[in-house]
Amino acid sequence: MASNLSSALTTFLRWWGNELGALLPRGPSAGQSRAARRLVVSVEAAQNRLILERSGRSETLAKSDEPGAAGLIEIARAARERPNLPIGVRLGVENCFARMMELPAQAEAEFGRILDLDMERTTPFRSADVLTAHYAPPSASAPRGKRGIRHLIVKRRTIEPILNEMRSLGIEASFADCWDEDRKGGVPVNFLASGRDAAERRAGLAPTLAGLVLALAISAVAIAILRHESALEAVQEQTEAARSEAASVRQAVEASQSVSAQISAMEELLKARLPVARILEELTVILPDSAWVSDLRIDGDLVEFTGFAKSAASLVPLLEKSPLFSEASLTSPVVFDNQEDKERFSVRLRLGDGAGILDAGTNRAATGGAKL
C-alpha cells in the first residue's frame, strides 16, 4: 500500500513540476525576435552604419567613418527620422565568441541555463561579465535524441557602452545581435532578451511560489502518513536481506573449510617432492665449468638433458656420485661439434630413491613446458 501511495505522490509532483514550468514565461524564439522592418546599427572597427532590414533584404541608410561613440551621433540623427521602427545593435564577428554544443533534445526548455553553467565551467567567461544567446543552426547535425546548438557570448564591456551612448542620444535599443560569418545578415538571436526574461520571471514568480508552497504542504502531509508504513517495510526488507546474507556466509565458511583441507593435503604432497630448482642447482654444482646444458626435460623421476662438454664420458661418473641421481647413462653417440669445439652429448638419469617423485604436470609448469 505504501509503495502505491509513494508512486502516486511521485506522479503528482512530476505533474506539478511540469505545470510550474509551463507557468514560467519563456524567452522569445529567434523568429519572434525579428520584425518585418527594423533598423540595425552596425558597430564595426572602422565604420558605423545604419541599416534598414525588411523581408530578408538590407539597405544602408547612413554611415559614419568615425569609430566609437562619436560615430553614433550621425547614425542617431538618421534613426530618429524613422521613430516607428524597432532599432537594435549589431556587433562584428570579432566581438562575438561562438561555440557549438550538442544537448539532449528533451532539455530544450533548459538550453540557456545548461549552456551558461557549462560556460562557467569550461571557459574563462563569467555570467556577470557577459551576455549570452543561442540558436539551432539548420545545417547543424547531431546524433539521435540531441540537437546541435550554437552558443554566442559577448562581453558586457563591449556592448554596454554602445547601448548607453545610444540611450543618451535618445535611442533605446530593443535587440542586439552579431553579424553572421559571411556578413550577409545577423544571427537569429537577441542578447538583450536574456536580461529582460530574467526580470519577467522574477516578477511573475510570486503566484507560482504560492502554488508551490501549497503543493509542498500537501506533500508533507502525505509523507507523514507514509513514513510509518515505509519504515516497517524497510525493516522487513532488511531482515530478509540479513537472513540471505547469513546463509551466504554459512556457505562461504563451508567452502573455505573444504579449500583449506585441500590446501593442507597439497602442502603435504609437495613436501615429499623434490623442487625443479633443486635439480638444476645439483646439475650446476656437478658439471664442470667447461660443460653446459642446452636442453632439459623432466618427466616424473626421469631426467634427460643435452649439452656440450670437453669430455662427455667423464660426466657420467660425476652424475652417479650425486645422492640425488642414479642410473646415469649416455643416450646417443657423442659427436664433436666444430663450431663449439666441444663434444655434444645426451644424458638420461633417474632421481634417487631419497629424492622423491616429481609430478610431471607440476614440473612442466615450473620449467615453462619441460624444456629449458
VOKOL-899524 format. One record per residue (C-alpha): residue number from 1; z, x, y negated. Coordinates in nm, 3 decimals, padded with zeros to 5 digits. Layout:
# residues N
+-----+---------+---------+---------+
!  nr !      zz !      xx !      yy !
+-----+---------+---------+---------+
! NUM !       Z !       X !       Y !
...
+-----+---------+---------+---------+
***
This chain:
# residues 372
+-----+---------+---------+---------+
!  nr !      zz !      xx !      yy !
+-----+---------+---------+---------+
!   1 !  00.000 !  00.000 !  00.000 !
!   2 !  00.092 !  00.281 ! -00.237 !
!   3 ! -00.242 !  00.450 ! -00.169 !
!   4 ! -00.430 !  00.131 ! -00.255 !
!   5 ! -00.236 !  00.089 ! -00.580 !
!   6 ! -00.298 !  00.456 ! -00.672 !
!   7 ! -00.671 !  00.413 ! -00.611 !
!   8 ! -00.675 !  00.101 ! -00.828 !
!   9 ! -00.486 !  00.281 ! -01.105 !
!  10 ! -00.727 !  00.575 ! -01.094 !
!  11 ! -01.023 !  00.338 ! -01.117 !
!  12 ! -00.865 !  00.162 ! -01.415 !
!  13 ! -00.802 !  00.488 ! -01.602 !
!  14 ! -01.157 !  00.609 ! -01.535 !
!  15 ! -01.296 !  00.281 ! -01.669 !
!  16 ! -01.073 !  00.300 ! -01.973 !
!  17 ! -01.184 !  00.660 ! -02.040 !
!  18 ! -01.548 !  00.551 ! -02.034 !
!  19 ! -01.471 !  00.264 ! -02.271 !
!  20 ! -01.285 !  00.503 ! -02.501 !
!  21 ! -01.580 !  00.741 ! -02.506 !
!  22 ! -01.811 !  00.454 ! -02.595 !
!  23 ! -01.591 !  00.363 ! -02.894 !
!  24 ! -01.616 !  00.709 ! -03.048 !
!  25 ! -01.904 !  00.744 ! -03.296 !
!  26 ! -02.180 !  00.978 ! -03.185 !
!  27 ! -02.388 !  01.212 ! -03.394 !
!  28 ! -02.740 !  01.109 ! -03.481 !
!  29 ! -03.014 !  01.220 ! -03.248 !
!  30 ! -03.287 !  01.455 ! -03.352 !
!  31 ! -03.527 !  01.169 ! -03.407 !
!  32 ! -03.283 !  00.974 ! -03.621 !
!  33 ! -03.223 !  01.272 ! -03.846 !
!  34 ! -03.586 !  01.281 ! -03.953 !
!  35 ! -03.704 !  01.046 ! -04.227 !
!  36 ! -04.065 !  00.933 ! -04.257 !
!  37 ! -04.086 !  01.103 ! -04.601 !
!  38 ! -03.841 !  01.364 ! -04.721 !
!  39 ! -03.810 !  01.672 ! -04.940 !
!  40 ! -03.729 !  02.013 ! -04.796 !
!  41 ! -03.602 !  02.309 ! -04.999 !
!  42 ! -03.722 !  02.613 ! -04.807 !
!  43 ! -03.499 !  02.910 ! -04.891 !
!  44 ! -03.657 !  03.237 ! -04.784 !
!  45 ! -03.603 !  03.603 ! -04.866 !
!  46 ! -03.894 !  03.635 ! -05.107 !
!  47 ! -03.963 !  03.281 ! -05.222 !
!  48 ! -03.811 !  02.933 ! -05.260 !
!  49 ! -04.031 !  02.628 ! -05.209 !
!  50 ! -04.001 !  02.251 ! -05.238 !
!  51 ! -04.196 !  02.084 ! -04.958 !
!  52 ! -04.281 !  01.717 ! -04.909 !
!  53 ! -04.289 !  01.622 ! -04.541 !
!  54 ! -04.450 !  01.297 ! -04.427 !
!  55 ! -04.585 !  01.188 ! -04.090 !
!  56 ! -04.586 !  01.539 ! -03.949 !
!  57 ! -04.770 !  01.688 ! -04.250 !
!  58 ! -04.626 !  01.902 ! -04.526 !
!  59 ! -04.723 !  01.966 ! -04.888 !
!  60 ! -04.578 !  02.230 ! -05.122 !
!  61 ! -04.475 !  02.061 ! -05.449 !
!  62 ! -04.314 !  02.359 ! -05.625 !
!  63 ! -04.224 !  02.719 ! -05.560 !
!  64 ! -04.031 !  02.997 ! -05.723 !
!  65 ! -04.066 !  03.370 ! -05.665 !
!  66 ! -03.710 !  03.429 ! -05.779 !
!  67 ! -03.481 !  03.455 ! -05.476 !
!  68 ! -03.132 !  03.312 ! -05.455 !
!  69 ! -02.966 !  03.062 ! -05.690 !
!  70 ! -03.189 !  03.146 ! -05.987 !
!  71 ! -03.495 !  03.027 ! -05.797 !
!  72 ! -03.338 !  02.688 ! -05.723 !
!  73 ! -03.341 !  02.575 ! -06.086 !
!  74 ! -03.716 !  02.514 ! -06.095 !
!  75 ! -03.706 !  02.362 ! -05.746 !
!  76 ! -03.429 !  02.121 ! -05.853 !
!  77 ! -03.630 !  02.009 ! -06.153 !
!  78 ! -03.923 !  01.913 ! -05.928 !
!  79 ! -03.691 !  01.744 ! -05.676 !
!  80 ! -03.534 !  01.520 ! -05.942 !
!  81 ! -03.877 !  01.370 ! -06.007 !
!  82 ! -03.853 !  01.201 ! -05.664 !
!  83 ! -03.496 !  01.071 ! -05.659 !
!  84 ! -03.552 !  00.817 ! -05.383 !
!  85 ! -03.642 !  01.070 ! -05.113 !
!  86 ! -03.378 !  01.241 ! -04.897 !
!  87 ! -03.362 !  01.615 ! -04.953 !
!  88 ! -03.240 !  01.898 ! -04.736 !
!  89 ! -03.233 !  02.276 ! -04.695 !
!  90 ! -03.440 !  02.479 ! -04.453 !
!  91 ! -03.347 !  02.839 ! -04.373 !
!  92 ! -03.568 !  03.114 ! -04.240 !
!  93 ! -03.574 !  03.206 ! -03.872 !
!  94 ! -03.390 !  03.528 ! -03.951 !
!  95 ! -03.085 !  03.331 ! -04.067 !
!  96 ! -03.057 !  03.118 ! -03.752 !
!  97 ! -02.918 !  03.261 ! -03.431 !
!  98 ! -03.064 !  03.079 ! -03.128 !
!  99 ! -02.988 !  03.093 ! -02.756 !
! 100 ! -03.094 !  02.891 ! -02.451 !
! 101 ! -02.838 !  02.734 ! -02.218 !
! 102 ! -02.855 !  02.522 ! -01.903 !
! 103 ! -02.595 !  02.241 ! -01.895 !
! 104 ! -02.523 !  01.958 ! -01.648 !
! 105 ! -02.724 !  01.651 ! -01.745 !
! 106 ! -02.426 !  01.423 ! -01.680 !
! 107 ! -02.228 !  01.601 ! -01.955 !
! 108 ! -02.484 !  01.523 ! -02.227 !
! 109 ! -02.223 !  01.347 ! -02.443 !
! 110 ! -02.019 !  01.669 ! -02.449 !
! 111 ! -02.302 !  01.920 ! -02.503 !
! 112 ! -02.184 !  02.005 ! -02.855 !
! 113 ! -01.827 !  02.074 ! -02.750 !
! 114 ! -01.932 !  02.274 ! -02.442 !
! 115 ! -02.171 !  02.489 ! -02.646 !
! 116 ! -01.913 !  02.558 ! -02.918 !
! 117 ! -01.649 !  02.658 ! -02.660 !
! 118 ! -01.896 !  02.889 ! -02.488 !
! 119 ! -01.994 !  03.035 ! -02.826 !
! 120 ! -01.631 !  03.124 ! -02.898 !
! 121 ! -01.604 !  03.288 ! -02.555 !
! 122 ! -01.931 !  03.483 ! -02.530 !
! 123 ! -02.041 !  03.558 ! -02.888 !
! 124 ! -01.878 !  03.715 ! -03.196 !
! 125 ! -01.917 !  03.385 ! -03.386 !
! 126 ! -01.614 !  03.165 ! -03.459 !
! 127 ! -01.631 !  02.790 ! -03.523 !
! 128 ! -01.460 !  02.822 ! -03.861 !
! 129 ! -01.731 !  03.064 ! -03.981 !
! 130 ! -02.048 !  02.886 ! -03.866 !
! 131 ! -02.235 !  02.556 ! -03.847 !
! 132 ! -02.398 !  02.470 ! -03.514 !
! 133 ! -02.653 !  02.227 ! -03.376 !
! 134 ! -02.851 !  02.185 ! -03.055 !
! 135 ! -03.154 !  02.009 ! -02.911 !
! 136 ! -03.352 !  01.995 ! -02.588 !
! 137 ! -03.697 !  02.159 ! -02.627 !
! 138 ! -03.964 !  01.951 ! -02.448 !
! 139 ! -04.103 !  02.264 ! -02.283 !
! 140 ! -03.766 !  02.385 ! -02.151 !
! 141 ! -03.746 !  02.389 ! -01.772 !
! 142 ! -03.417 !  02.359 ! -01.585 !
! 143 ! -03.302 !  02.304 ! -01.226 !
! 144 ! -03.250 !  01.952 ! -01.099 !
! 145 ! -02.940 !  01.794 ! -01.248 !
! 146 ! -02.939 !  02.024 ! -01.552 !
! 147 ! -03.103 !  02.030 ! -01.894 !
! 148 ! -03.232 !  02.322 ! -02.095 !
! 149 ! -03.059 !  02.319 ! -02.436 !
! 150 ! -03.131 !  02.538 ! -02.739 !
! 151 ! -02.815 !  02.617 ! -02.934 !
! 152 ! -02.858 !  02.710 ! -03.302 !
! 153 ! -02.596 !  02.884 ! -03.517 !
! 154 ! -02.598 !  02.954 ! -03.891 !
! 155 ! -02.326 !  03.131 ! -04.087 !
! 156 ! -02.142 !  02.925 ! -04.348 !
! 157 ! -02.157 !  03.212 ! -04.595 !
! 158 ! -02.537 !  03.189 ! -04.574 !
! 159 ! -02.584 !  02.816 ! -04.628 !
! 160 ! -02.281 !  02.702 ! -04.827 !
! 161 ! -02.368 !  02.898 ! -05.149 !
! 162 ! -02.710 !  02.729 ! -05.143 !
! 163 ! -02.559 !  02.383 ! -05.095 !
! 164 ! -02.307 !  02.444 ! -05.374 !
! 165 ! -02.578 !  02.565 ! -05.612 !
! 166 ! -02.794 !  02.259 ! -05.537 !
! 167 ! -02.489 !  02.037 ! -05.591 !
! 168 ! -02.427 !  02.199 ! -05.930 !
! 169 ! -02.790 !  02.117 ! -06.019 !
! 170 ! -02.737 !  01.751 ! -05.934 !
! 171 ! -02.888 !  01.756 ! -05.585 !
! 172 ! -02.689 !  01.663 ! -05.274 !
! 173 ! -02.848 !  01.784 ! -04.952 !
! 174 ! -02.843 !  01.531 ! -04.670 !
! 175 ! -02.960 !  01.766 ! -04.394 !
! 176 ! -03.009 !  02.134 ! -04.316 !
! 177 ! -03.225 !  02.297 ! -04.051 !
! 178 ! -03.432 !  02.610 ! -03.976 !
! 179 ! -03.800 !  02.690 ! -03.955 !
! 180 ! -03.929 !  02.696 ! -03.600 !
! 181 ! -04.064 !  03.022 ! -03.461 !
! 182 ! -04.428 !  02.952 ! -03.551 !
! 183 ! -04.327 !  02.830 ! -03.901 !
! 184 ! -04.516 !  02.503 ! -03.862 !
! 185 ! -04.210 !  02.289 ! -03.928 !
! 186 ! -03.838 !  02.260 ! -03.888 !
! 187 ! -03.645 !  02.242 ! -03.565 !
! 188 ! -03.516 !  01.888 ! -03.488 !
! 189 ! -03.151 !  01.948 ! -03.582 !
! 190 ! -02.915 !  01.887 ! -03.873 !
! 191 ! -02.644 !  02.147 ! -03.927 !
! 192 ! -02.466 !  01.915 ! -04.173 !
! 193 ! -02.427 !  01.636 ! -03.915 !
! 194 ! -02.153 !  01.812 ! -03.718 !
! 195 ! -01.907 !  01.819 ! -04.009 !
! 196 ! -01.973 !  01.455 ! -04.106 !
! 197 ! -01.945 !  01.343 ! -03.744 !
! 198 ! -01.605 !  01.507 ! -03.712 !
! 199 ! -01.480 !  01.325 ! -04.025 !
! 200 ! -01.615 !  00.992 ! -03.898 !
! 201 ! -01.448 !  01.044 ! -03.563 !
! 202 ! -01.113 !  01.116 ! -03.729 !
! 203 ! -01.146 !  00.805 ! -03.948 !
! 204 ! -01.224 !  00.579 ! -03.651 !
! 205 ! -00.966 !  00.733 ! -03.422 !
! 206 ! -00.664 !  00.519 ! -03.525 !
! 207 ! -00.763 !  00.194 ! -03.341 !
! 208 ! -00.882 !  00.397 ! -03.048 !
! 209 ! -00.548 !  00.576 ! -03.023 !
! 210 ! -00.366 !  00.243 ! -03.038 !
! 211 ! -00.563 !  00.119 ! -02.740 !
! 212 ! -00.497 !  00.445 ! -02.560 !
! 213 ! -00.121 !  00.409 ! -02.617 !
! 214 ! -00.134 !  00.060 ! -02.466 !
! 215 ! -00.324 !  00.188 ! -02.164 !
! 216 ! -00.073 !  00.470 ! -02.117 !
! 217 !  00.217 !  00.223 ! -02.134 !
! 218 !  00.059 !  00.012 ! -01.860 !
! 219 !  00.000 !  00.327 ! -01.655 !
! 220 !  00.363 !  00.438 ! -01.696 !
! 221 !  00.491 !  00.104 ! -01.560 !
! 222 !  00.254 !  00.123 ! -01.263 !
! 223 !  00.353 !  00.483 ! -01.191 !
! 224 !  00.725 !  00.393 ! -01.196 !
! 225 !  00.662 !  00.119 ! -00.938 !
! 226 !  00.462 !  00.351 ! -00.713 !
! 227 !  00.692 !  00.653 ! -00.738 !
! 228 !  00.945 !  00.541 ! -00.476 !
! 229 !  00.685 !  00.445 ! -00.215 !
! 230 !  00.480 !  00.758 ! -00.283 !
! 231 !  00.791 !  00.974 ! -00.232 !
! 232 !  00.863 !  00.804 !  00.102 !
! 233 !  00.505 !  00.859 !  00.219 !
! 234 !  00.528 !  01.224 !  00.113 !
! 235 !  00.847 !  01.273 !  00.319 !
! 236 !  00.683 !  01.116 !  00.624 !
! 237 !  00.378 !  01.341 !  00.587 !
! 238 !  00.599 !  01.650 !  00.553 !
! 239 !  00.792 !  01.550 !  00.867 !
! 240 !  00.469 !  01.517 !  01.067 !
! 241 !  00.348 !  01.850 !  00.930 !
! 242 !  00.678 !  02.017 !  01.028 !
! 243 !  00.650 !  01.882 !  01.382 !
! 244 !  00.294 !  02.009 !  01.411 !
! 245 !  00.396 !  02.348 !  01.274 !
! 246 !  00.687 !  02.372 !  01.521 !
! 247 !  00.450 !  02.305 !  01.813 !
! 248 !  00.212 !  02.572 !  01.682 !
! 249 !  00.499 !  02.822 !  01.653 !
! 250 !  00.611 !  02.747 !  02.009 !
! 251 !  00.258 !  02.809 !  02.139 !
! 252 !  00.234 !  03.130 !  01.936 !
! 253 !  00.564 !  03.258 !  02.083 !
! 254 !  00.447 !  03.188 !  02.437 !
! 255 !  00.114 !  03.360 !  02.372 !
! 256 !  00.296 !  03.657 !  02.217 !
! 257 !  00.520 !  03.694 !  02.522 !
! 258 !  00.216 !  03.688 !  02.752 !
! 259 !  00.034 !  03.951 !  02.544 !
! 260 !  00.349 !  04.166 !  02.533 !
! 261 !  00.369 !  04.164 !  02.914 !
! 262 !  00.003 !  04.265 !  02.939 !
! 263 !  00.055 !  04.548 !  02.690 !
! 264 !  00.355 !  04.677 !  02.886 !
! 265 !  00.156 !  04.676 !  03.209 !
! 266 ! -00.133 !  04.859 !  03.039 !
! 267 !  00.103 !  05.120 !  02.895 !
! 268 !  00.247 !  05.189 !  03.241 !
! 269 ! -00.106 !  05.226 !  03.379 !
! 270 ! -00.211 !  05.461 !  03.100 !
! 271 !  00.092 !  05.682 !  03.157 !
! 272 ! -00.040 !  05.758 !  03.506 !
! 273 ! -00.386 !  05.856 !  03.383 !
! 274 ! -00.495 !  06.189 !  03.254 !
! 275 ! -00.645 !  06.167 !  02.899 !
! 276 ! -01.001 !  06.286 !  02.849 !
! 277 ! -00.875 !  06.510 !  02.568 !
! 278 ! -00.655 !  06.693 !  02.824 !
! 279 ! -00.960 !  06.764 !  03.048 !
! 280 ! -01.156 !  06.901 !  02.751 !
! 281 ! -00.862 !  07.115 !  02.647 !
! 282 ! -00.831 !  07.260 !  03.002 !
! 283 ! -01.204 !  07.344 !  03.013 !
! 284 ! -01.178 !  07.512 !  02.673 !
! 285 ! -00.891 !  07.731 !  02.797 !
! 286 ! -01.053 !  07.823 !  03.130 !
! 287 ! -01.410 !  07.900 !  03.024 !
! 288 ! -01.467 !  08.244 !  02.867 !
! 289 ! -01.587 !  08.280 !  02.510 !
! 290 ! -01.937 !  08.368 !  02.633 !
! 291 ! -01.976 !  08.030 !  02.803 !
! 292 ! -02.008 !  07.681 !  02.662 !
! 293 ! -02.065 !  07.327 !  02.783 !
! 294 ! -02.367 !  07.131 !  02.664 !
! 295 ! -02.323 !  06.811 !  02.865 !
! 296 ! -02.012 !  06.646 !  03.018 !
! 297 ! -01.981 !  06.335 !  03.236 !
! 298 ! -01.661 !  06.186 !  03.379 !
! 299 ! -01.673 !  05.915 !  03.646 !
! 300 ! -01.337 !  05.828 !  03.797 !
! 301 ! -01.188 !  06.156 !  03.932 !
! 302 ! -01.529 !  06.325 !  03.941 !
! 303 ! -01.624 !  06.559 !  03.655 !
! 304 ! -01.974 !  06.705 !  03.608 !
! 305 ! -02.084 !  06.931 !  03.329 !
! 306 ! -02.377 !  07.157 !  03.236 !
! 307 ! -02.369 !  07.467 !  03.021 !
! 308 ! -02.463 !  07.831 !  02.964 !
! 309 ! -02.275 !  08.148 !  03.064 !
! 310 ! -02.329 !  08.521 !  03.118 !
! 311 ! -02.228 !  08.481 !  03.483 !
! 312 ! -02.229 !  08.125 !  03.613 !
! 313 ! -02.098 !  08.223 !  03.959 !
! 314 ! -01.777 !  08.363 !  03.811 !
! 315 ! -01.685 !  08.025 !  03.661 !
! 316 ! -01.618 !  07.852 !  03.996 !
! 317 ! -01.314 !  08.066 !  04.091 !
! 318 ! -01.172 !  08.019 !  03.739 !
! 319 ! -01.200 !  07.643 !  03.770 !
! 320 ! -01.040 !  07.646 !  04.120 !
! 321 ! -00.733 !  07.822 !  03.977 !
! 322 ! -00.663 !  07.534 !  03.739 !
! 323 ! -00.391 !  07.292 !  03.857 !
! 324 ! -00.600 !  07.004 !  03.718 !
! 325 ! -00.924 !  07.076 !  03.908 !
! 326 ! -01.030 !  07.111 !  04.273 !
! 327 ! -01.348 !  07.131 !  04.484 !
! 328 ! -01.539 !  07.311 !  04.207 !
! 329 ! -01.897 !  07.396 !  04.303 !
! 330 ! -02.240 !  07.462 !  04.153 !
! 331 ! -02.466 !  07.159 !  04.198 !
! 332 ! -02.801 !  07.325 !  04.122 !
! 333 ! -02.954 !  07.671 !  04.127 !
! 334 ! -02.859 !  07.899 !  03.844 !
! 335 ! -03.155 !  07.953 !  03.608 !
! 336 ! -03.175 !  08.227 !  03.347 !
! 337 ! -03.262 !  08.090 !  03.002 !
! 338 ! -03.459 !  08.350 !  02.799 !
! 339 ! -03.404 !  08.168 !  02.473 !
! 340 ! -03.026 !  08.158 !  02.512 !
! 341 ! -03.011 !  08.492 !  02.702 !
! 342 ! -02.769 !  08.325 !  02.943 !
! 343 ! -02.764 !  08.152 !  03.280 !
! 344 ! -02.792 !  07.776 !  03.280 !
! 345 ! -02.557 !  07.613 !  03.534 !
! 346 ! -02.436 !  07.273 !  03.654 !
! 347 ! -02.084 !  07.231 !  03.798 !
! 348 ! -01.914 !  06.946 !  03.976 !
! 349 ! -01.537 !  06.926 !  04.038 !
! 350 ! -01.265 !  06.679 !  04.110 !
! 351 ! -00.940 !  06.617 !  03.935 !
! 352 ! -00.644 !  06.747 !  04.134 !
! 353 ! -00.403 !  06.520 !  04.318 !
! 354 ! -00.142 !  06.562 !  04.048 !
! 355 ! -00.385 !  06.477 !  03.768 !
! 356 ! -00.402 !  06.101 !  03.827 !
! 357 ! -00.715 !  05.887 !  03.846 !
! 358 ! -00.928 !  05.830 !  03.535 !
! 359 ! -01.064 !  05.484 !  03.475 !
! 360 ! -01.442 !  05.514 !  03.436 !
! 361 ! -01.469 !  05.244 !  03.168 !
! 362 ! -01.187 !  05.393 !  02.960 !
! 363 ! -01.332 !  05.745 !  02.979 !
! 364 ! -01.677 !  05.634 !  02.880 !
! 365 ! -01.533 !  05.459 !  02.573 !
! 366 ! -01.333 !  05.769 !  02.484 !
! 367 ! -01.628 !  06.007 !  02.523 !
! 368 ! -01.877 !  05.782 !  02.345 !
! 369 ! -02.077 !  05.685 !  02.657 !
! 370 ! -01.960 !  05.951 !  02.912 !
! 371 ! -02.199 !  06.212 !  02.770 !
! 372 ! -02.094 !  06.478 !  02.518 !
+-----+---------+---------+---------+
***
